[in-house]
Amino acid sequence: MFAVLGGETGFCEWVVRLGGQATLAAPTKHGGWSGAALVYIQAQRLFEDSRKAGFRSAVEGARRDGALLAVELGGAGWIKKRGGPQAAYELTTIRPDILFATEASSAELGVPLEGLASVPVTMLVSGGCTVHGRRAFAAGAEQDRDALAAAFCVAFFEGEAPVEAAGRAVLVAAR
């Protein structure tokens, strides 16, 4: 089961469409969720949300219970406002297993994503994504970012290697 922190309903819907289980979750005082295999969260919730302490506690609790952590950077605006190097440093303290970034948000951080996460996934403006320097091309330039992230997480969790998970994800995400 995937626990999705915040209101990321699109990600949840795609996980369910792909045969997985996902539930929207809110931070709790006690941390993680029993049985969550993966926690997905927008990075801004960990740094700027008024409930960031609760989100951080929930992530740390889920990690202690063995859950993988997938973080979506989202738009570059909040990174620029915070300062790229500062945001990058804060990401290293969270240690995401999977990090989803657009080309713009990745550039704004100013550091290689490989130093921030075990599996960095860069969503390309031209369609598709890169993982560990390998490109997975999409049929069309327009793609659903929620679909790409959900399909990647489902495939990765099912045991696919990151590059194969990326290939599966771009097929699902292509519109």
N, CA, C and O atoms as a DFTB+ gen file, in Angstrom:
700 C
 N C O
     1  1       0.836      -1.175       0.000
     2  2       0.000       0.000       0.000
     3  2       0.885       1.244       0.000
     4  3       1.896       1.297       0.699
     5  1       0.495       2.238      -0.788
     6  2       1.191       3.511      -0.842
     7  2       0.411       4.520      -0.010
     8  3      -0.810       4.620      -0.128
     9  1       1.116       5.263       0.827
    10  2       0.509       6.361       1.580
    11  2       0.907       7.646       0.877
    12  3       2.088       7.883       0.620
    13  1      -0.076       8.471       0.568
    14  2       0.164       9.704      -0.162
    15  2      -0.160      10.866       0.766
    16  3      -1.319      11.090       1.116
    17  1       0.878      11.606       1.163
    18  2       0.699      12.729       2.072
    19  2       0.195      13.938       1.324
    20  3       0.719      14.287       0.266
    21  1      -0.810      14.572       1.861
    22  2      -1.357      15.768       1.234
    23  2      -2.479      15.411       0.273
    24  3      -3.039      14.317       0.337
    25  1      -2.797      16.320      -0.599
    26  2      -3.940      16.157      -1.489
    27  2      -3.579      15.683      -2.885
    28  3      -4.169      16.161      -3.853
    29  1      -2.654      14.784      -3.025
    30  2      -2.193      14.324      -4.334
    31  2      -3.115      13.240      -4.888
    32  3      -2.707      12.091      -5.059
    33  1      -4.354      13.615      -5.163
    34  2      -5.357      12.645      -5.624
    35  2      -5.017      12.046      -6.976
    36  3      -5.319      10.877      -7.219
    37  1      -4.394      12.820      -7.870
    38  2      -4.032      12.302      -9.185
    39  2      -3.092      11.118      -9.075
    40  3      -3.268      10.118      -9.772
    41  1      -2.097      11.219      -8.211
    42  2      -1.155      10.117      -7.998
    43  2      -1.906       8.888      -7.489
    44  3      -1.700       7.780      -7.984
    45  1      -2.776       9.091      -6.498
    46  2      -3.566       7.972      -5.940
    47  2      -4.408       7.296      -7.013
    48  3      -4.429       6.069      -7.111
    49  1      -5.100       8.093      -7.815
    50  2      -5.962       7.541      -8.852
    51  2      -5.169       6.699      -9.835
    52  3      -5.632       5.634     -10.245
    53  1      -3.985       7.153     -10.220
    54  2      -3.168       6.393     -11.151
    55  2      -2.660       5.097     -10.531
    56  3      -2.627       4.069     -11.207
    57  1      -2.267       5.122      -9.267
    58  2      -1.818       3.891      -8.611
    59  2      -2.934       2.855      -8.637
    60  3      -2.692       1.687      -8.938
    61  1      -4.154       3.278      -8.322
    62  2      -5.302       2.361      -8.323
    63  2      -5.576       1.850      -9.737
    64  3      -5.821       0.657      -9.917
    65  1      -5.541       2.727     -10.745
    66  2      -5.730       2.300     -12.141
    67  2      -4.719       1.240     -12.552
    68  3      -5.022       0.365     -13.363
    69  1      -3.524       1.320     -11.993
    70  2      -2.456       0.392     -12.334
    71  2      -2.474      -0.868     -11.476
    72  3      -1.559      -1.688     -11.550
    73  1      -3.513      -1.019     -10.666
    74  2      -3.675      -2.236      -9.872
    75  2      -3.075      -2.194      -8.486
    76  3      -3.050      -3.210      -7.791
    77  1      -2.587      -1.029      -8.068
    78  2      -2.009      -0.906      -6.738
    79  2      -3.012      -0.349      -5.739
    80  3      -4.167      -0.088      -6.072
    81  1      -2.554      -0.176      -4.530
    82  2      -3.375       0.413      -3.478
    83  2      -2.703       1.699      -3.005
    84  3      -1.506       1.723      -2.720
    85  1      -3.491       2.758      -2.929
    86  2      -2.972       4.037      -2.440
    87  2      -4.060       4.719      -1.640
    88  3      -5.244       4.637      -1.967
    89  1      -3.640       5.389      -0.594
    90  2      -4.582       6.116       0.229
    91  2      -4.025       7.494       0.549
    92  3      -2.834       7.648       0.821
    93  1      -4.898       8.490       0.515
    94  2      -4.496       9.819       0.958
    95  2      -4.335       9.772       2.465
    96  3      -5.171       9.206       3.170
    97  1      -3.277      10.357       2.950
    98  2      -3.001      10.314       4.370
    99  2      -2.633      11.701       4.864
   100  3      -2.119      12.528       4.111
   101  1      -2.896      11.938       6.106
   102  2      -2.525      13.199       6.746
   103  2      -1.464      12.899       7.794
   104  3      -1.415      11.790       8.326
   105  1      -0.622      13.869       8.092
   106  2       0.379      13.620       9.123
   107  2      -0.284      13.316      10.462
   108  3      -1.312      13.895      10.815
   109  1       0.322      12.409      11.182
   110  2      -0.186      12.055      12.509
   111  2       0.871      12.402      13.555
   112  3       2.044      12.578      13.226
   113  1       0.458      12.495      14.787
   114  2       1.399      12.782      15.867
   115  2       2.381      11.629      16.063
   116  3       3.502      11.825      16.532
   117  1       1.942      10.425      15.695
   118  2       2.759       9.239      15.927
   119  2       3.653       8.887      14.756
   120  3       4.455       7.959      14.859
   121  1       3.541       9.599      13.650
   122  2       4.380       9.299      12.495
   123  2       3.674       8.390      11.516
   124  3       2.451       8.438      11.389
   125  1       4.431       7.566      10.824
   126  2       4.041       6.759       9.674
   127  2       2.729       6.015       9.750
   128  3       1.932       6.203      10.669
   129  1       2.530       5.189       8.789
   130  2       1.310       4.392       8.693
   131  2       1.711       2.951       8.675
   132  3       2.563       2.548       7.883
   133  1       1.115       2.173       9.528
   134  2       1.407       0.752       9.584
   135  2       1.058       0.122       8.240
   136  3      -0.060       0.274       7.748
   137  1       1.996      -0.570       7.663
   138  2       1.752      -1.262       6.409
   139  2       2.050      -0.459       5.163
   140  3       1.950      -1.003       4.063
   141  1       2.412       0.814       5.278
   142  2       2.740       1.605       4.090
   143  2       4.091       1.140       3.551
   144  3       5.090       1.123       4.271
   145  1       4.103       0.768       2.283
   146  2       5.338       0.328       1.647
   147  2       6.084       1.489       1.001
   148  3       7.303       1.448       0.835
   149  1       5.333       2.524       0.641
   150  2       5.915       3.700       0.000
   151  2       5.115       4.923       0.427
   152  3       3.887       4.880       0.505
   153  1       5.821       6.005       0.701
   154  2       5.193       7.285       1.020
   155  2       5.559       8.256      -0.099
   156  3       6.732       8.412      -0.436
   157  1       4.545       8.907      -0.673
   158  2       4.736       9.877      -1.754
   159  2       4.311      11.243      -1.229
   160  3       3.246      11.389      -0.629
   161  1       5.170      12.252      -1.469
   162  2       4.871      13.588      -0.966
   163  2       5.500      14.650      -1.861
   164  3       6.560      14.434      -2.448
   165  1       4.835      15.797      -1.958
   166  2       5.386      16.964      -2.628
   167  2       6.426      17.592      -1.695
   168  3       6.167      17.760      -0.503
   169  1       7.581      17.933      -2.223
   170  2       8.676      18.470      -1.413
   171  2       8.275      19.719      -0.637
   172  3       8.698      19.904       0.504
   173  1       7.464      20.573      -1.247
   174  2       7.059      21.804      -0.569
   175  2       6.405      21.531       0.768
   176  3       6.555      22.327       1.696
   177  1       5.694      20.446       0.894
   178  2       5.025      20.120       2.164
   179  2       6.041      19.870       3.274
   180  3       5.746      20.084       4.450
   181  1       7.221      19.422       2.905
   182  2       8.261      19.145       3.888
   183  2       9.034      20.385       4.306
   184  3       9.708      20.390       5.336
   185  1       8.932      21.449       3.488
   186  2       9.733      22.642       3.755
   187  2       8.936      23.903       4.018
   188  3       9.367      24.744       4.807
   189  1       7.770      24.061       3.372
   190  2       7.062      25.329       3.464
   191  2       5.671      25.245       4.053
   192  3       5.133      26.267       4.480
   193  1       5.091      24.112       4.092
   194  2       3.718      23.964       4.584
   195  2       3.671      24.340       6.066
   196  3       4.635      24.140       6.805
   197  1       2.541      24.882       6.476
   198  2       2.397      25.265       7.888
   199  2       2.459      24.041       8.803
   200  3       2.691      24.173      10.005
   201  1       2.251      22.853       8.234
   202  2       2.317      21.622       9.021
   203  2       3.575      20.813       8.724
   204  3       3.563      19.589       8.851
   205  1       4.665      21.482       8.329
   206  2       5.861      20.759       7.912
   207  2       6.422      19.848       9.009
   208  3       6.941      18.776       8.698
   209  1       6.333      20.241      10.265
   210  2       6.838      19.382      11.350
   211  2       6.053      18.076      11.402
   212  3       6.627      17.006      11.607
   213  1       4.740      18.167      11.215
   214  2       3.917      16.962      11.194
   215  2       4.226      16.081      10.000
   216  3       4.275      14.858      10.128
   217  1       4.439      16.695       8.823
   218  2       4.785      15.924       7.633
   219  2       6.133      15.237       7.815
   220  3       6.292      14.063       7.483
   221  1       7.088      15.968       8.338
   222  2       8.423      15.391       8.560
   223  2       8.362      14.227       9.545
   224  3       8.998      13.194       9.335
   225  1       7.603      14.398      10.608
   226  2       7.456      13.338      11.591
   227  2       6.802      12.100      10.970
   228  3       7.216      10.972      11.236
   229  1       5.796      12.318      10.154
   230  2       5.116      11.203       9.493
   231  2       6.056      10.470       8.548
   232  3       6.059       9.240       8.502
   233  1       6.853      11.219       7.795
   234  2       7.817      10.604       6.878
   235  2       8.856       9.805       7.664
   236  3       9.167       8.669       7.307
   237  1       9.387      10.390       8.723
   238  2      10.393       9.691       9.524
   239  2       9.825       8.413      10.145
   240  3      10.512       7.393      10.201
   241  1       8.580       8.467      10.610
   242  2       7.945       7.283      11.170
   243  2       7.753       6.190      10.140
   244  3       8.002       5.017      10.417
   245  1       7.314       6.568       8.956
   246  2       7.126       5.586       7.884
   247  2       8.461       4.986       7.468
   248  3       8.548       3.787       7.202
   249  1       9.498       5.810       7.410
   250  2      10.830       5.300       7.055
   251  2      11.323       4.307       8.101
   252  3      11.910       3.282       7.757
   253  1      11.084       4.610       9.389
   254  2      11.481       3.670      10.449
   255  2      10.768       2.331      10.294
   256  3      11.305       1.283      10.651
   257  1       9.544       2.383       9.755
   258  2       8.769       1.159       9.535
   259  2       9.147       0.464       8.232
   260  3       8.544      -0.549       7.878
   261  1      10.144       0.998       7.508
   262  2      10.643       0.348       6.305
   263  2      10.059       0.838       4.992
   264  3      10.314       0.230       3.952
   265  1       9.282       1.916       5.002
   266  2       8.675       2.424       3.773
   267  2       9.714       3.156       2.916
   268  3      10.628       3.799       3.431
   269  1       9.547       3.038       1.600
   270  2      10.325       3.852       0.672
   271  2       9.741       5.250       0.656
   272  3       8.557       5.435       0.938
   273  1      10.567       6.239       0.328
   274  2      10.103       7.617       0.257
   275  2      10.285       8.143      -1.159
   276  3      11.400       8.165      -1.681
   277  1       9.186       8.568      -1.783
   278  2       9.213       9.192      -3.101
   279  2       8.819      10.654      -2.931
   280  3       7.753      10.953      -2.393
   281  1       9.671      11.561      -3.387
   282  2       9.445      12.998      -3.249
   283  2       9.337      13.624      -4.639
   284  3      10.164      13.364      -5.513
   285  1       8.323      14.440      -4.827
   286  2       8.102      15.189      -6.077
   287  2       8.509      16.630      -5.824
   288  3       7.937      17.297      -4.961
   289  1       9.512      17.123      -6.585
   290  2       9.958      18.506      -6.388
   291  2       8.924      19.532      -6.807
   292  3       8.833      20.596      -6.195
   293  1       8.151      19.241      -7.826
   294  2       7.173      20.216      -8.299
   295  2       7.855      21.347      -9.049
   296  3       8.939      21.167      -9.604
   297  1       7.220      22.510      -9.063
   298  2       7.729      23.664      -9.805
   299  2       8.999      24.238      -9.213
   300  3       9.323      24.011      -8.048
   301  1       9.709      24.986     -10.040
   302  2      10.992      25.561      -9.627
   303  2      10.848      26.812      -8.767
   304  3      11.811      27.220      -8.118
   305  1       9.665      27.430      -8.748
   306  2       9.475      28.687      -8.032
   307  2       9.820      28.624      -6.558
   308  3      10.519      29.502      -6.052
   309  1       9.347      27.614      -5.863
   310  2       9.609      27.523      -4.426
   311  2      11.089      27.273      -4.162
   312  3      11.624      27.726      -3.150
   313  1      11.757      26.554      -5.068
   314  2      13.183      26.281      -4.898
   315  2      13.974      27.583      -5.051
   316  3      14.891      27.860      -4.279
   317  1      13.605      28.370      -6.052
   318  2      14.276      29.653      -6.272
   319  2      14.078      30.571      -5.069
   320  3      15.016      31.223      -4.612
   321  1      12.851      30.614      -4.564
   322  2      12.528      31.452      -3.409
   323  2      13.334      31.032      -2.176
   324  3      13.812      31.877      -1.419
   325  1      13.475      29.744      -1.989
   326  2      14.176      29.205      -0.829
   327  2      15.690      29.298      -1.007
   328  3      16.433      29.397      -0.030
   329  1      16.137      29.266      -2.255
   330  2      17.569      29.207      -2.565
   331  2      17.910      27.783      -2.944
   332  3      17.763      26.867      -2.135
   333  1      18.361      27.593      -4.161
   334  2      18.658      26.250      -4.668
   335  2      19.563      25.429      -3.768
   336  3      19.208      24.305      -3.415
   337  1      20.731      25.956      -3.381
   338  2      21.627      25.178      -2.524
   339  2      20.995      24.831      -1.164
   340  3      21.218      23.742      -0.636
   341  1      20.213      25.753      -0.606
   342  2      19.546      25.475       0.675
   343  2      18.525      24.355       0.514
   344  3      18.464      23.446       1.342
   345  1      17.718      24.416      -0.554
   346  2      16.728      23.364      -0.817
   347  2      17.423      22.029      -1.045
   348  3      16.960      20.998      -0.557
   349  1      18.534      22.038      -1.784
   350  2      19.286      20.807      -2.027
   351  2      19.806      20.225      -0.720
   352  3      19.707      19.020      -0.491
   353  1      20.356      21.074       0.132
   354  2      20.843      20.607       1.434
   355  2      19.711      19.981       2.246
   356  3      19.881      18.912       2.833
   357  1      18.571      20.638       2.280
   358  2      17.441      20.122       3.055
   359  2      16.957      18.790       2.498
   360  3      16.533      17.917       3.255
   361  1      17.017      18.630       1.180
   362  2      16.642      17.340       0.584
   363  2      17.587      16.230       1.027
   364  3      17.153      15.095       1.226
   365  1      18.872      16.538       1.185
   366  2      19.816      15.510       1.626
   367  2      19.497      15.038       3.037
   368  3      19.778      13.888       3.375
   369  1      18.921      15.894       3.864
   370  2      18.577      15.472       5.227
   371  2      17.377      14.528       5.247
   372  3      17.179      13.788       6.210
   373  1      16.579      14.559       4.182
   374  2      15.398      13.691       4.103
   375  2      15.736      12.350       3.459
   376  3      15.094      11.343       3.757
   377  1      16.739      12.326       2.579
   378  2      17.206      11.114       1.909
   379  2      16.098      10.373       1.152
   380  3      15.825       9.214       1.464
   381  1      15.456      11.005       0.170
   382  2      14.416      10.283      -0.564
   383  2      15.009       9.103      -1.339
   384  3      16.140       9.167      -1.820
   385  1      14.239       8.046      -1.449
   386  2      14.659       6.908      -2.262
   387  2      14.464       7.244      -3.735
   388  3      15.316       6.939      -4.570
   389  1      13.325       7.882      -4.048
   390  2      12.992       8.284      -5.409
   391  2      12.723       9.780      -5.386
   392  3      11.994      10.275      -4.526
   393  1      13.313      10.500      -6.337
   394  2      13.112      11.943      -6.423
   395  2      12.668      12.281      -7.839
   396  3      13.397      12.030      -8.798
   397  1      11.471      12.853      -7.971
   398  2      10.939      13.290      -9.261
   399  2      11.173      14.784      -9.393
   400  3      10.850      15.561      -8.495
   401  1      11.745      15.175     -10.532
   402  2      12.034      16.591     -10.767
   403  2      11.782      16.928     -12.223
   404  3      11.997      16.098     -13.105
   405  1      11.328      18.141     -12.473
   406  2      11.283      18.640     -13.844
   407  2      12.688      19.131     -14.172
   408  3      13.525      19.269     -13.280
   409  1      12.943      19.392     -15.435
   410  2      14.246      19.934     -15.815
   411  2      14.480      21.281     -15.138
   412  3      15.593      21.573     -14.701
   413  1      13.438      22.098     -15.052
   414  2      13.564      23.429     -14.433
   415  2      13.855      23.334     -12.940
   416  3      14.722      24.048     -12.434
   417  1      13.146      22.466     -12.231
   418  2      13.380      22.354     -10.785
   419  2      14.753      21.744     -10.505
   420  3      15.417      22.125      -9.541
   421  1      15.171      20.815     -11.330
   422  2      16.500      20.230     -11.186
   423  2      17.584      21.281     -11.387
   424  3      18.538      21.353     -10.613
   425  1      17.436      22.097     -12.432
   426  2      18.415      23.157     -12.706
   427  2      18.451      24.176     -11.570
   428  3      19.519      24.675     -11.216
   429  1      17.300      24.480     -11.006
   430  2      17.243      25.481      -9.927
   431  2      17.968      24.996      -8.672
   432  3      18.515      25.808      -7.925
   433  1      17.980      23.682      -8.431
   434  2      18.715      23.149      -7.282
   435  2      20.210      23.385      -7.431
   436  3      20.900      23.676      -6.454
   437  1      20.702      23.261      -8.647
   438  2      22.109      23.534      -8.906
   439  2      23.068      22.433      -8.509
   440  3      24.280      22.652      -8.493
   441  1      22.562      21.260      -8.189
   442  2      23.425      20.121      -7.850
   443  2      22.897      18.889      -8.584
   444  3      21.718      18.840      -8.934
   445  1      23.755      17.891      -8.821
   446  2      23.271      16.664      -9.465
   447  2      22.254      15.948      -8.573
   448  3      22.466      15.787      -7.371
   449  1      21.155      15.525      -9.180
   450  2      20.111      14.827      -8.410
   451  2      20.616      13.512      -7.828
   452  3      20.095      13.040      -6.817
   453  1      21.624      12.920      -8.459
   454  2      22.170      11.646      -7.977
   455  2      22.711      11.760      -6.556
   456  3      22.754      10.767      -5.830
   457  1      23.122      12.957      -6.154
   458  2      23.611      13.150      -4.799
   459  2      22.503      13.339      -3.775
   460  3      22.759      13.355      -2.571
   461  1      21.274      13.481      -4.251
   462  2      20.153      13.751      -3.348
   463  2      19.264      12.535      -3.109
   464  3      18.611      12.437      -2.070
   465  1      19.236      11.609      -4.065
   466  2      18.328      10.465      -3.963
   467  2      18.954       9.233      -4.600
   468  3      19.808       9.342      -5.479
   469  1      18.527       8.079      -4.156
   470  2      19.012       6.828      -4.736
   471  2      18.595       6.697      -6.195
   472  3      19.374       6.248      -7.036
   473  1      17.347       7.096      -6.487
   474  2      16.818       7.001      -7.847
   475  2      16.243       8.352      -8.253
   476  3      15.088       8.648      -7.948
   477  1      17.040       9.180      -8.941
   478  2      16.536      10.462      -9.424
   479  2      15.852      10.299     -10.778
   480  3      16.401       9.661     -11.676
   481  1      14.670      10.867     -10.930
   482  2      13.910      10.799     -12.177
   483  2      13.655      12.234     -12.633
   484  3      12.978      13.001     -11.948
   485  1      14.207      12.592     -13.802
   486  2      13.995      13.921     -14.353
   487  2      12.973      13.835     -15.468
   488  3      13.180      13.129     -16.456
   489  1      11.866      14.553     -15.312
   490  2      10.812      14.595     -16.326
   491  2      11.193      15.628     -17.371
   492  3      11.422      16.795     -17.051
   493  1      11.260      15.195     -18.619
   494  2      11.728      16.036     -19.709
   495  2      10.607      16.838     -20.346
   496  3       9.497      16.336     -20.523
   497  1      10.901      18.086     -20.691
   498  2       9.933      18.948     -21.364
   499  2       9.529      18.332     -22.705
   500  3       8.376      18.439     -23.121
   501  1      10.474      17.694     -23.369
   502  2      10.218      17.107     -24.688
   503  2       9.434      15.795     -24.607
   504  3       9.082      15.218     -25.636
   505  1       9.161      15.326     -23.398
   506  2       8.438      14.073     -23.193
   507  2       9.380      12.993     -22.704
   508  3      10.545      12.948     -23.099
   509  1       8.886      12.141     -21.863
   510  2       9.710      11.079     -21.301
   511  2      10.445      11.538     -20.055
   512  3      10.083      12.533     -19.428
   513  1      11.488      10.788     -19.708
   514  2      12.254      11.107     -18.507
   515  2      13.646      10.504     -18.616
   516  3      13.927       9.706     -19.510
   517  1      14.508      10.899     -17.694
   518  2      15.826      10.283     -17.579
   519  2      15.973       9.698     -16.183
   520  3      15.461      10.238     -15.202
   521  1      16.682       8.588     -16.122
   522  2      17.004       7.931     -14.854
   523  2      18.442       7.446     -14.972
   524  3      18.775       6.705     -15.896
   525  1      19.284       7.856     -14.052
   526  2      20.701       7.476     -14.072
   527  2      21.336       7.721     -15.439
   528  3      22.123       6.908     -15.924
   529  1      20.987       8.845     -16.050
   530  2      21.573       9.221     -17.329
   531  2      20.984       8.534     -18.546
   532  3      21.390       8.832     -19.669
   533  1      20.049       7.632     -18.361
   534  2      19.409       6.929     -19.484
   535  2      18.062       7.570     -19.764
   536  3      17.308       7.872     -18.838
   537  1      17.755       7.781     -21.050
   538  2      16.501       8.412     -21.453
   539  2      15.452       7.374     -21.796
   540  3      15.726       6.380     -22.468
   541  1      14.249       7.628     -21.318
   542  2      13.073       6.851     -21.726
   543  2      12.193       7.840     -22.476
   544  3      11.655       8.776     -21.886
   545  1      12.053       7.630     -23.767
   546  2      11.311       8.574     -24.602
   547  2       9.831       8.244     -24.613
   548  3       9.432       7.083     -24.522
   549  1       9.027       9.287     -24.727
   550  2       7.575       9.134     -24.819
   551  2       7.152       9.334     -26.266
   552  3       7.845       9.981     -27.051
   553  1       5.996       8.762     -26.603
   554  2       5.465       8.901     -27.961
   555  2       5.102      10.351     -28.275
   556  3       5.276      10.800     -29.408
   557  1       4.607      11.074     -27.298
   558  2       4.219      12.471     -27.478
   559  2       4.914      13.336     -26.459
   560  3       5.356      12.845     -25.420
   561  1       5.016      14.607     -26.742
   562  2       5.706      15.515     -25.825
   563  2       4.883      15.790     -24.570
   564  3       5.445      16.083     -23.515
   565  1       3.570      15.699     -24.673
   566  2       2.728      15.993     -23.522
   567  2       2.550      14.727     -22.684
   568  3       2.227      13.660     -23.206
   569  1       2.766      14.864     -21.390
   570  2       2.621      13.710     -20.511
   571  2       1.980      14.124     -19.197
   572  3       2.089      15.271     -18.765
   573  1       1.322      13.181     -18.584
   574  2       0.677      13.393     -17.292
   575  2       1.710      13.083     -16.209
   576  3       2.126      11.935     -16.050
   577  1       2.120      14.113     -15.468
   578  2       3.171      13.933     -14.454
   579  2       2.735      13.006     -13.326
   580  3       3.542      12.231     -12.814
   581  1       1.456      13.082     -12.932
   582  2       0.970      12.162     -11.896
   583  2       1.046      10.717     -12.379
   584  3       1.440       9.822     -11.632
   585  1       0.667      10.503     -13.632
   586  2       0.708       9.157     -14.205
   587  2       2.140       8.645     -14.260
   588  3       2.397       7.488     -13.929
   589  1       3.077       9.499     -14.677
   590  2       4.466       9.081     -14.759
   591  2       4.998       8.690     -13.382
   592  3       5.615       7.636     -13.231
   593  1       4.763       9.527     -12.389
   594  2       5.256       9.240     -11.037
   595  2       4.614       7.977     -10.471
   596  3       5.305       7.138      -9.893
   597  1       3.312       7.833     -10.629
   598  2       2.620       6.659     -10.095
   599  2       3.070       5.389     -10.796
   600  3       3.346       4.385     -10.139
   601  1       3.149       5.420     -12.127
   602  2       3.562       4.231     -12.875
   603  2       5.001       3.851     -12.535
   604  3       5.322       2.668     -12.420
   605  1       5.862       4.846     -12.376
   606  2       7.239       4.563     -11.997
   607  2       7.283       3.881     -10.621
   608  3       7.944       2.857     -10.449
   609  1       6.579       4.459      -9.656
   610  2       6.598       3.901      -8.297
   611  2       6.026       2.482      -8.264
   612  3       6.574       1.607      -7.594
   613  1       4.935       2.256      -8.977
   614  2       4.334       0.915      -9.015
   615  2       5.320      -0.076      -9.628
   616  3       5.545      -1.149      -9.067
   617  1       5.909       0.271     -10.769
   618  2       6.854      -0.629     -11.446
   619  2       8.093      -0.880     -10.580
   620  3       8.553      -2.015     -10.463
   621  1       8.620       0.168      -9.983
   622  2       9.805       0.042      -9.132
   623  2       9.496      -0.842      -7.924
   624  3      10.286      -1.710      -7.554
   625  1       8.348      -0.606      -7.327
   626  2       7.959      -1.400      -6.162
   627  2       7.743      -2.870      -6.533
   628  3       7.974      -3.762      -5.717
   629  1       7.298      -3.115      -7.773
   630  2       7.102      -4.490      -8.237
   631  2       8.410      -5.179      -8.618
   632  3       8.403      -6.339      -9.029
   633  1       9.532      -4.471      -8.483
   634  2      10.831      -5.084      -8.715
   635  2      11.514      -4.718     -10.012
   636  3      12.587      -5.245     -10.306
   637  1      10.924      -3.828     -10.800
   638  2      11.569      -3.393     -12.036
   639  2      12.806      -2.562     -11.689
   640  3      12.818      -1.829     -10.700
   641  1      13.838      -2.688     -12.515
   642  2      15.008      -1.824     -12.388
   643  2      14.577      -0.403     -12.740
   644  3      13.617      -0.229     -13.490
   645  1      15.257       0.613     -12.222
   646  2      14.834       1.988     -12.479
   647  2      14.641       2.335     -13.958
   648  3      13.676       3.018     -14.300
   649  1      15.526       1.887     -14.830
   650  2      15.395       2.216     -16.253
   651  2      14.157       1.545     -16.846
   652  3      13.448       2.154     -17.647
   653  1      13.893       0.307     -16.461
   654  2      12.692      -0.382     -16.949
   655  2      11.425       0.262     -16.380
   656  3      10.419       0.387     -17.077
   657  1      11.482       0.666     -15.118
   658  2      10.340       1.362     -14.513
   659  2      10.070       2.666     -15.254
   660  3       8.913       3.041     -15.445
   661  1      11.122       3.356     -15.672
   662  2      10.970       4.604     -16.425
   663  2      10.318       4.336     -17.775
   664  3       9.441       5.089     -18.199
   665  1      10.733       3.281     -18.447
   666  2      10.135       2.938     -19.733
   667  2       8.650       2.657     -19.609
   668  3       7.848       3.105     -20.429
   669  1       8.296       1.917     -18.585
   670  2       6.878       1.625     -18.329
   671  2       6.116       2.904     -18.010
   672  3       4.996       3.105     -18.480
   673  1       6.730       3.765     -17.210
   674  2       6.064       4.996     -16.775
   675  2       5.786       5.941     -17.941
   676  3       4.708       6.532     -18.000
   677  1       6.723       6.099     -18.861
   678  2       6.484       7.028     -19.963
   679  2       5.401       6.505     -20.901
   680  3       4.683       7.295     -21.515
   681  1       5.274       5.185     -21.018
   682  2       4.184       4.633     -21.834
   683  2       2.830       4.950     -21.219
   684  3       1.886       5.292     -21.932
   685  1       2.732       4.841     -19.916
   686  2       1.487       5.133     -19.222
   687  2       1.175       6.630     -19.269
   688  3       0.021       7.021     -19.446
   689  1       2.196       7.458     -19.112
   690  2       2.002       8.904     -18.982
   691  2       1.771       9.631     -20.297
   692  3       1.256      10.749     -20.296
   693  1       2.140       9.023     -21.418
   694  2       2.001       9.695     -22.706
   695  2       0.526       9.926     -23.018
   696  3      -0.295       9.024     -22.852
   697  1       0.195      11.128     -23.468
   698  2      -1.197      11.447     -23.805
   699  2      -1.375      11.438     -25.302
   700  3      -2.477      11.684     -25.794
